[in-house]
Amino acid sequence: MLERIFEFLLIKSRIVTILPVIFGLIGAFVLFVIASYDVLKVILYTYNYFFGLNSHIDLHEDVVALIIGAVDLYLMALVLFIFSFGVYELFISEIEEFKQMKQSKVLEVHSLDQLKDKLAKVIIMVLVVNFFQRVLQMKFVTPIDMAFLAGSILALCVGLYFLHKGNH
């Protein structure tokens, strides 16, 4: 009898995992809003630049940095989104509506390892985008700086190639 009560409590305790699901979704929505705000700033900067309202903006540097930052935030939001759906499907309940949708493969998770793999791939993309955002801010003064940049881009390409090759 005691064993059945304990097992019942143990099974019901999985509901606690609703907390990371809820807060992960809230975090994803917040990041989506912030990234969208950054894109709106880019639109406003571009409008002001072309109509002469604010000509001191370095359109290429400022706009590209904001866009890459927005993409970075969108990718981080997707990490939280995938994490929330994965935890919900693994611990709480499967979402039947997703099974009939074509887009469900992105969010569908059947094991903890599959969730980790999906998260790892998106996190790697976040790091790649973050890398390029930092490269844009760097000042290259010597040829060795350019060689290091070329080497790091080559290393990223090789890593992405093997990451993609691992899928097939």
TORKOL-4160 file (C-alpha; in steps of 0.2 Angstrom, whole numbers, padded with zeros to 4 digits, m for minus):
168
<pt num="1" X="0000" Y="0000" Z="0000"/>
<pt num="2" X="0014" Y="0012" Z="0005"/>
<pt num="3" X="0023" Y="0008" Z="m0011"/>
<pt num="4" X="0008" Y="0012" Z="m0022"/>
<pt num="5" X="0005" Y="0029" Z="m0013"/>
<pt num="6" X="0024" Y="0033" Z="m0015"/>
<pt num="7" X="0023" Y="0028" Z="m0034"/>
<pt num="8" X="0007" Y="0039" Z="m0036"/>
<pt num="9" X="0015" Y="0054" Z="m0028"/>
<pt num="10" X="0031" Y="0051" Z="m0039"/>
<pt num="11" X="0021" Y="0051" Z="m0055"/>
<pt num="12" X="0011" Y="0066" Z="m0050"/>
<pt num="13" X="0027" Y="0076" Z="m0045"/>
<pt num="14" X="0031" Y="0077" Z="m0064"/>
<pt num="15" X="0019" Y="0091" Z="m0064"/>
<pt num="16" X="0033" Y="0102" Z="m0056"/>
<pt num="17" X="0041" Y="0102" Z="m0073"/>
<pt num="18" X="0027" Y="0114" Z="m0079"/>
<pt num="19" X="0037" Y="0128" Z="m0071"/>
<pt num="20" X="0052" Y="0127" Z="m0083"/>
<pt num="21" X="0039" Y="0126" Z="m0097"/>
<pt num="22" X="0029" Y="0141" Z="m0092"/>
<pt num="23" X="0045" Y="0152" Z="m0088"/>
<pt num="24" X="0054" Y="0146" Z="m0103"/>
<pt num="25" X="0039" Y="0151" Z="m0114"/>
<pt num="26" X="0038" Y="0168" Z="m0105"/>
<pt num="27" X="0057" Y="0170" Z="m0108"/>
<pt num="28" X="0055" Y="0166" Z="m0126"/>
<pt num="29" X="0041" Y="0179" Z="m0128"/>
<pt num="30" X="0051" Y="0192" Z="m0120"/>
<pt num="31" X="0066" Y="0188" Z="m0131"/>
<pt num="32" X="0055" Y="0189" Z="m0147"/>
<pt num="33" X="0048" Y="0206" Z="m0141"/>
<pt num="34" X="0065" Y="0213" Z="m0138"/>
<pt num="35" X="0072" Y="0206" Z="m0155"/>
<pt num="36" X="0057" Y="0213" Z="m0164"/>
<pt num="37" X="0060" Y="0230" Z="m0155"/>
<pt num="38" X="0078" Y="0230" Z="m0162"/>
<pt num="39" X="0071" Y="0227" Z="m0180"/>
<pt num="40" X="0059" Y="0241" Z="m0178"/>
<pt num="41" X="0074" Y="0252" Z="m0172"/>
<pt num="42" X="0083" Y="0247" Z="m0188"/>
<pt num="43" X="0068" Y="0252" Z="m0199"/>
<pt num="44" X="0067" Y="0269" Z="m0190"/>
<pt num="45" X="0086" Y="0272" Z="m0192"/>
<pt num="46" X="0085" Y="0268" Z="m0210"/>
<pt num="47" X="0070" Y="0279" Z="m0213"/>
<pt num="48" X="0078" Y="0294" Z="m0203"/>
<pt num="49" X="0095" Y="0291" Z="m0213"/>
<pt num="50" X="0087" Y="0291" Z="m0230"/>
<pt num="51" X="0076" Y="0306" Z="m0226"/>
<pt num="52" X="0090" Y="0316" Z="m0219"/>
<pt num="53" X="0083" Y="0317" Z="m0201"/>
<pt num="54" X="0098" Y="0308" Z="m0193"/>
<pt num="55" X="0113" Y="0308" Z="m0204"/>
<pt num="56" X="0126" Y="0304" Z="m0191"/>
<pt num="57" X="0121" Y="0286" Z="m0191"/>
<pt num="58" X="0134" Y="0274" Z="m0198"/>
<pt num="59" X="0121" Y="0264" Z="m0208"/>
<pt num="60" X="0131" Y="0249" Z="m0212"/>
<pt num="61" X="0139" Y="0247" Z="m0195"/>
<pt num="62" X="0124" Y="0251" Z="m0184"/>
<pt num="63" X="0111" Y="0243" Z="m0194"/>
<pt num="64" X="0121" Y="0227" Z="m0197"/>
<pt num="65" X="0125" Y="0225" Z="m0179"/>
<pt num="66" X="0107" Y="0228" Z="m0173"/>
<pt num="67" X="0101" Y="0215" Z="m0186"/>
<pt num="68" X="0113" Y="0202" Z="m0181"/>
<pt num="69" X="0109" Y="0206" Z="m0163"/>
<pt num="70" X="0091" Y="0203" Z="m0167"/>
<pt num="71" X="0094" Y="0187" Z="m0175"/>
<pt num="72" X="0104" Y="0181" Z="m0160"/>
<pt num="73" X="0090" Y="0185" Z="m0149"/>
<pt num="74" X="0077" Y="0176" Z="m0160"/>
<pt num="75" X="0088" Y="0161" Z="m0160"/>
<pt num="76" X="0090" Y="0161" Z="m0141"/>
<pt num="77" X="0071" Y="0163" Z="m0140"/>
<pt num="78" X="0069" Y="0148" Z="m0151"/>
<pt num="79" X="0081" Y="0138" Z="m0139"/>
<pt num="80" X="0069" Y="0142" Z="m0125"/>
<pt num="81" X="0054" Y="0138" Z="m0136"/>
<pt num="82" X="0061" Y="0121" Z="m0141"/>
<pt num="83" X="0066" Y="0118" Z="m0123"/>
<pt num="84" X="0048" Y="0122" Z="m0116"/>
<pt num="85" X="0039" Y="0111" Z="m0129"/>
<pt num="86" X="0052" Y="0097" Z="m0126"/>
<pt num="87" X="0050" Y="0097" Z="m0107"/>
<pt num="88" X="0031" Y="0097" Z="m0109"/>
<pt num="89" X="0030" Y="0083" Z="m0121"/>
<pt num="90" X="0043" Y="0072" Z="m0111"/>
<pt num="91" X="0036" Y="0075" Z="m0094"/>
<pt num="92" X="0018" Y="0081" Z="m0094"/>
<pt num="93" X="0009" Y="0076" Z="m0110"/>
<pt num="94" X="0011" Y="0074" Z="m0129"/>
<pt num="95" X="0003" Y="0088" Z="m0139"/>
<pt num="96" X="m0009" Y="0079" Z="m0151"/>
<pt num="97" X="m0012" Y="0094" Z="m0163"/>
<pt num="98" X="0006" Y="0094" Z="m0167"/>
<pt num="99" X="0006" Y="0077" Z="m0173"/>
<pt num="100" X="m0005" Y="0082" Z="m0188"/>
<pt num="101" X="0004" Y="0098" Z="m0192"/>
<pt num="102" X="0019" Y="0098" Z="m0205"/>
<pt num="103" X="0029" Y="0109" Z="m0194"/>
<pt num="104" X="0028" Y="0098" Z="m0179"/>
<pt num="105" X="0045" Y="0089" Z="m0182"/>
<pt num="106" X="0054" Y="0104" Z="m0176"/>
<pt num="107" X="0046" Y="0104" Z="m0159"/>
<pt num="108" X="0042" Y="0085" Z="m0158"/>
<pt num="109" X="0053" Y="0077" Z="m0145"/>
<pt num="110" X="0053" Y="0058" Z="m0140"/>
<pt num="111" X="0068" Y="0057" Z="m0128"/>
<pt num="112" X="0079" Y="0068" Z="m0118"/>
<pt num="113" X="0094" Y="0064" Z="m0129"/>
<pt num="114" X="0084" Y="0071" Z="m0144"/>
<pt num="115" X="0079" Y="0087" Z="m0135"/>
<pt num="116" X="0098" Y="0089" Z="m0130"/>
<pt num="117" X="0103" Y="0087" Z="m0149"/>
<pt num="118" X="0090" Y="0099" Z="m0155"/>
<pt num="119" X="0095" Y="0112" Z="m0142"/>
<pt num="120" X="0113" Y="0109" Z="m0145"/>
<pt num="121" X="0111" Y="0113" Z="m0163"/>
<pt num="122" X="0102" Y="0129" Z="m0160"/>
<pt num="123" X="0114" Y="0135" Z="m0147"/>
<pt num="124" X="0128" Y="0132" Z="m0159"/>
<pt num="125" X="0120" Y="0143" Z="m0171"/>
<pt num="126" X="0117" Y="0156" Z="m0157"/>
<pt num="127" X="0136" Y="0155" Z="m0154"/>
<pt num="128" X="0140" Y="0157" Z="m0173"/>
<pt num="129" X="0129" Y="0172" Z="m0174"/>
<pt num="130" X="0136" Y="0180" Z="m0158"/>
<pt num="131" X="0154" Y="0177" Z="m0165"/>
<pt num="132" X="0150" Y="0186" Z="m0181"/>
<pt num="133" X="0142" Y="0200" Z="m0171"/>
<pt num="134" X="0158" Y="0202" Z="m0161"/>
<pt num="135" X="0169" Y="0201" Z="m0177"/>
<pt num="136" X="0159" Y="0216" Z="m0184"/>
<pt num="137" X="0165" Y="0226" Z="m0168"/>
<pt num="138" X="0183" Y="0221" Z="m0170"/>
<pt num="139" X="0196" Y="0233" Z="m0177"/>
<pt num="140" X="0209" Y="0224" Z="m0188"/>
<pt num="141" X="0226" Y="0233" Z="m0188"/>
<pt num="142" X="0238" Y="0219" Z="m0193"/>
<pt num="143" X="0239" Y="0206" Z="m0206"/>
<pt num="144" X="0239" Y="0193" Z="m0192"/>
<pt num="145" X="0222" Y="0199" Z="m0186"/>
<pt num="146" X="0215" Y="0195" Z="m0203"/>
<pt num="147" X="0223" Y="0178" Z="m0203"/>
<pt num="148" X="0215" Y="0174" Z="m0187"/>
<pt num="149" X="0199" Y="0180" Z="m0193"/>
<pt num="150" X="0200" Y="0169" Z="m0209"/>
<pt num="151" X="0206" Y="0154" Z="m0198"/>
<pt num="152" X="0191" Y="0156" Z="m0186"/>
<pt num="153" X="0179" Y="0157" Z="m0200"/>
<pt num="154" X="0186" Y="0141" Z="m0208"/>
<pt num="155" X="0185" Y="0132" Z="m0191"/>
<pt num="156" X="0167" Y="0138" Z="m0190"/>
<pt num="157" X="0163" Y="0131" Z="m0208"/>
<pt num="158" X="0171" Y="0115" Z="m0204"/>
<pt num="159" X="0162" Y="0113" Z="m0188"/>
<pt num="160" X="0145" Y="0117" Z="m0196"/>
<pt num="161" X="0149" Y="0105" Z="m0210"/>
<pt num="162" X="0152" Y="0091" Z="m0198"/>
<pt num="163" X="0137" Y="0096" Z="m0188"/>
<pt num="164" X="0126" Y="0095" Z="m0204"/>
<pt num="165" X="0134" Y="0079" Z="m0210"/>
<pt num="166" X="0130" Y="0071" Z="m0193"/>
<pt num="167" X="0111" Y="0073" Z="m0197"/>
<pt num="168" X="0113" Y="0062" Z="m0213"/>
